[in-house]
Each structure stands twice: as C-alpha cells, then as structure tokens.
Amino acid sequence: MEAWQALVLGIIEGITEYLPVSSTGHLLIAQNLLGIGVANEQEKIAADTFAICIQGGAILAVLGLYFKRVLMMKDGLLGRNPDGLKLFILIVAGFLPAAVLGVIFDDWIEATLFKPWPIVAALLAGGIAILLIEKAKPRDPGASSGRDLLEMTWKMALVIGFMQCIAMWPGTSRSLMTILGGLLVGLSVKAAVEYSFLLGVVTLTAATAKKALWPVSGLDPAWDVWFGGTKLLWETYGAMPLLVGIFSAAISAALAVKWLVTYLQRHGLSIFGWYRIILAAVLAALFVTGMVTV
C-alpha cells in the first residue's frame, strides 16, 4: 500500500464514519478500486484490519471535539459529577446491544452480508427510509425541539443501541441508525447527533480492538491465531500507511463532524437519502459490469 492510497482511505473513513452514508460500504469499494486486499486471502485480512484500525483516527477526532463531555464522564465515575455519571451510564446502555449481538452474529454477518448485493440493498433501503422520514416530519427541522442529551433515560439509550445493531449490515451506516434512533425516542437533532458521536467512540474502539485481537482461523502458531490480523497488517503494509491513514481519518472526521452538526440543524437528512440511492444505483452498475467485486 502506497502512502497516497492510505491517505485516500483515511479521508474516506473520516468523512463517511460519522455521516449517515456507511463508511464500511465506501471503504470496501475504495479498497477494491485501488486494488488493495485483492491479491490473496492474507492480504484481504490485512486490508480489512487496516480499514478497521484507521477508525482510530475518527475516534480521536470525536474525543478532541467533545473533550468536555469526556472529562464530565470521568468526573462522574470519580463521584464528582452526577450528570457525567448519568451520561456514562447512557453510553454503556447504548453500547450493550451491539456488544452482545456483535459477538454472536459477527461471523454470520461477514460470511453472508459482506457481499455486493446486500451492500447495495442496505444503501438503497437506508436512502428510501431517510426520504420517507423527512417527508413525514414537520417542515421546520426543529433543532431546538426535543429532549437534551441529559434528559435521556437508559431505556431510550437502549432503543438507540438496538437501532445501532441494524448497522452491522454493511451499507446501512451506524451514524444513520443511531441518529434516527435518537430522533425516534424524542431527542433534539443536536442531542441525537452528539449521542451518536459519543456512542460511536465506544463502539468503534471495541470494533477496532476486536479486529486487532480476535483469533484468525487457519493461522499457526497460537500467537498468529490471536494477533493474526494485526500481524498480517504490519507485515503486509508496514507502519507508515497505518499512521497516514489514522492521521488523515482524524482530520477529515473532525471536519465532517463539525459540518454535520450545523448542516442537520438547518437542512435535515434528505440530501443523504438521495446520495445513498444514487450511490446504490452506481454500485449496482459497477457490480453488474464486473468493474468492482467485493
């Protein structure tokens, strides 16, 4: 992997991770078009691990932008801030469904849904859902209406957590499902987006750790089995592409997050619905012609 390829993948990861357009779908296609992860099975494992690990840049971006919230939760755990403790509990409640169902269904999802047509279907369905929801809601986006973040209950967080599980289907978008989940339970646009970002930090960290440390079948010795993805990543690409990918993902994610919060409060989600539908059509054409395979 060349440095410029890592830069491109990092930018794509950063921009799409927090926008409701599916980072997984975009990265799978981008890797394919760049010829990354297509040589053999071991390189495929290395490429998949790279795509997960550069999420670290997106995590750093949110930690930086919402550092006050992170400090609040830290103080809450130390018994110095009741609101911080409540926010921490809300994040944990939202993460639990994915933590349980992700472990149970991960192998089935990778074997069944990481394929061209399921990705196209998820993009298309998500786009249509966005347009229907936008059509049904009041014309005023109502950024100030709805509950604030700290007015949430753990039951509301749990609903959002189960919505997040739908995004295990590649092409769906974790951000889309958690933002819609937040609006569904009555949060304001700003609160739904903020909760989505904070929940994403925990979810993405767990996903990154799992991909880096989870056993890889068919490898030997035991050390390779448990750290196979990370080992193959390191041996295949080296340190420089990973550093470039993480850095570019952090910068692009920070810009995307700041833009998204402002945009959604003024305009709503419709543009992302149309984008997903158009992207689904383009990808379907690429798959049919054989120009892209996943």
C-alpha positions in Angstrom: 0.0 0.0 0.0 1.4 3.4 -1.0 1.2 6.4 1.2 -1.3 8.1 -1.1 -3.6 5.1 -1.1 -3.6 5.2 2.8 -4.3 8.9 2.6 -7.3 8.3 0.4 -8.7 5.5 2.5 -8.2 7.6 5.7 -10.0 10.6 4.2 -12.9 8.3 3.1 -13.1 6.7 6.5 -13.0 10.1 8.3 -15.7 11.7 6.1 -18.0 8.7 6.0 -17.7 7.4 9.5 -20.0 10.0 11.1 -22.1 10.9 8.0 -25.2 8.7 7.5 -23.8 7.1 4.3 -22.0 3.9 5.5 -18.2 4.0 6.0 -17.9 0.3 5.6 -19.6 0.3 2.1 -17.4 3.2 0.9 -14.2 1.6 2.2 -15.0 -1.8 0.7 -15.5 -0.2 -2.7 -12.5 2.2 -2.4 -10.2 -0.7 -1.5 -11.4 -2.7 -4.5 -10.9 0.2 -6.9 -7.4 0.8 -5.5 -6.5 -2.9 -5.9 -6.0 -3.3 -2.1 -6.8 -6.6 -0.5 -7.4 -8.5 -3.7 -4.2 -10.4 -4.2 -4.9 -13.3 -1.8 -6.7 -14.2 1.4 -3.9 -13.0 3.7 -3.8 -9.6 2.1 -7.6 -9.4 2.4 -7.3 -10.0 6.1 -4.6 -7.3 6.3 -6.7 -4.8 4.3 -9.8 -5.5 6.4 -7.8 -4.9 9.6 -6.4 -1.7 8.1 -9.9 -0.4 7.4 -10.9 -1.1 11.0 -7.7 0.2 12.6 -7.8 3.6 10.9 -11.1 4.2 12.7 -8.8 5.2 15.5 -8.4 8.5 13.7 -12.2 9.0 13.7 -12.2 8.1 17.4 -9.5 10.7 18.2 -11.5 13.4 16.3 -14.6 13.0 18.4 -12.6 12.7 21.6 -11.0 16.0 20.8 -14.2 17.8 19.7 -16.2 16.5 22.7 -13.4 16.5 25.3 -15.5 18.4 27.8 -18.1 15.6 27.7 -15.3 13.0 28.2 -14.0 14.9 31.2 -17.6 15.1 32.5 -17.9 11.3 32.4 -14.5 10.9 34.0 -15.6 13.2 36.9 -18.8 11.3 37.1 -17.0 8.0 37.6 -15.0 9.6 40.3 -18.2 10.7 42.1 -17.7 14.4 41.3 -20.3 15.0 38.6 -23.8 13.4 38.7 -24.5 14.4 35.1 -21.3 12.9 34.0 -22.1 9.6 35.7 -25.6 9.7 34.0 -24.0 10.3 30.6 -21.6 7.4 31.2 -24.5 5.1 32.0 -26.4 6.2 28.9 -23.4 5.4 26.7 -22.9 2.0 28.3 -26.6 1.2 27.9 -26.5 2.2 24.2 -23.4 0.0 23.6 -24.6 -3.2 25.3 -26.9 -4.5 22.5 -24.0 -4.2 19.9 -21.6 -5.8 22.4 -23.7 -8.8 22.8 -25.2 -9.3 19.3 -22.0 -8.3 17.6 -20.1 -11.2 19.2 -22.9 -13.7 18.5 -23.6 -12.8 14.8 -20.2 -11.4 13.6 -19.1 -14.5 11.7 -22.5 -14.9 10.1 -22.6 -11.3 9.1 -19.2 -11.4 7.5 -20.0 -14.6 5.6 -23.4 -13.5 4.5 -23.7 -9.7 4.2 -20.2 -8.6 3.2 -21.2 -9.1 -0.5 -22.1 -6.8 -3.3 -25.9 -7.0 -3.4 -26.5 -6.9 0.4 -24.5 -3.7 0.4 -26.5 -2.2 -2.5 -29.7 -3.2 -0.8 -28.7 -1.6 2.5 -27.7 1.6 0.8 -31.0 1.8 -1.1 -33.2 0.9 1.8 -31.5 3.5 4.0 -31.9 6.2 1.4 -35.6 5.5 1.0 -36.1 5.4 4.7 -34.4 8.8 5.1 -36.7 10.3 2.5 -39.8 8.9 4.0 -38.9 10.0 7.5 -38.0 13.5 6.2 -41.3 13.7 4.3 -43.3 12.7 7.4 -41.7 15.2 9.8 -42.6 18.9 10.2 -41.0 21.3 7.7 -39.0 23.1 10.4 -36.1 20.8 11.2 -36.7 21.9 14.8 -33.1 21.8 16.1 -34.3 23.2 19.4 -37.3 20.9 19.8 -36.9 17.6 21.5 -35.0 16.5 24.6 -31.5 17.5 25.5 -28.8 14.9 25.9 -29.0 14.7 29.7 -32.8 14.3 29.6 -32.4 10.9 28.1 -33.3 7.7 30.1 -31.4 4.4 30.0 -34.4 2.9 28.2 -34.1 5.5 25.4 -30.4 4.7 25.2 -31.2 1.0 24.9 -33.5 1.7 22.0 -30.8 3.6 20.2 -28.4 0.7 21.0 -30.7 -1.8 19.3 -31.0 0.6 16.3 -27.2 0.6 16.1 -27.2 -3.2 15.8 -29.0 -2.8 12.4 -25.9 -1.1 11.2 -23.9 -4.3 11.5 -25.3 -4.9 8.0 -22.6 -3.3 5.8 -24.0 -0.3 3.8 -26.5 0.6 6.5 -24.5 3.2 8.4 -24.0 3.2 12.2 -24.4 7.0 12.3 -27.7 6.9 10.4 -29.3 4.3 12.7 -28.2 6.0 15.9 -29.2 9.5 14.8 -32.6 8.2 13.6 -32.9 6.2 16.9 -32.2 9.4 18.8 -34.9 11.3 16.9 -37.3 8.4 17.3 -37.0 8.5 21.1 -37.6 12.2 21.2 -34.1 13.8 21.2 -33.4 17.1 19.6 -31.3 17.0 16.4 -28.3 18.3 18.2 -28.6 15.8 21.1 -29.2 12.9 18.7 -26.1 13.7 16.7 -24.0 14.3 19.8 -25.1 11.0 21.4 -24.4 9.2 18.1 -20.9 10.5 18.1 -20.2 9.7 21.7 -21.7 6.2 21.4 -19.6 5.8 18.3 -16.4 6.3 20.2 -17.1 3.3 22.4 -18.5 1.1 19.6 -15.6 1.9 17.2 -13.0 1.3 19.9 -14.5 -2.1 20.7 -14.7 -3.0 17.0 -11.0 -1.9 16.4 -9.8 -3.9 19.4 -11.8 -6.9 18.3 -10.5 -6.9 14.8 -6.9 -6.4 16.0 -7.0 -9.1 18.7 -9.7 -11.6 17.6 -8.5 -15.1 16.5 -7.9 -15.6 12.8 -8.6 -19.2 11.7 -6.1 -21.1 9.7 -3.0 -19.5 11.1 -0.3 -21.0 13.2 1.2 -20.8 15.8 -1.1 -19.6 18.6 0.3 -16.1 18.6 -0.5 -15.7 15.0 -4.0 -17.0 15.6 -4.8 -14.4 18.2 -3.0 -11.5 16.7 -3.1 -12.6 13.1 -4.9 -9.6 11.7 -2.6 -7.1 13.3 0.5 -9.2 12.4 -0.6 -9.5 8.8 -1.3 -5.8 8.6 2.1 -5.0 9.9 3.9 -7.5 7.7 1.9 -6.5 4.6 1.8 -2.7 4.7 4.2 -1.6 7.5 3.8 1.3 9.9 3.7 4.3 7.5 0.4 3.6 5.7 -1.3 3.0 9.1 0.0 6.2 10.5 -1.0 8.1 7.4 -4.5 6.5 7.4 -5.1 7.3 11.1 -3.9 10.9 10.7 -6.0 11.7 7.6 -9.0 10.0 9.1 -8.7 12.2 12.3 -8.5 15.4 10.3 -11.3 14.6 7.9 -13.6 13.2 10.6 -13.2 16.4 12.7 -14.2 18.5 9.7 -17.1 16.2 8.9 -18.4 16.2 12.4 -18.4 20.0 12.7 -20.1 20.3 9.4 -22.7 17.7 10.0 -24.0 19.2 13.3 -24.5 22.5 11.7 -26.0 21.1 8.5 -28.6 18.8 10.1 -29.9 21.6 12.3 -30.6 23.7 9.2 -31.5 21.2 6.5 -32.3 17.7 7.7 -31.2 14.4 6.3 -32.8 14.4 2.8 -29.5 15.0 0.9 -28.1 11.8 2.4 -31.2 9.9 1.3 -30.7 10.9 -2.3 -27.0 10.3 -2.1 -27.5 6.8 -0.9 -30.0 6.0 -3.6 -27.7 7.3 -6.4 -24.7 5.5 -4.9 -26.7 2.3 -4.7 -27.5 2.6 -8.4 -23.9 3.4 -9.4 -22.6 0.4 -7.4 -25.2 -1.9 -8.9 -24.0 -0.9 -12.3 -20.3 -1.5 -11.3 -21.2 -4.9 -9.9 -23.2 -6.0 -12.9 -20.4 -5.0 -15.3 -17.7 -6.6 -13.1 -15.8 -3.4 -12.7 -16.0 -3.8 -8.9 -16.1 -7.0 -6.9 -16.2 -7.4 -3.1 
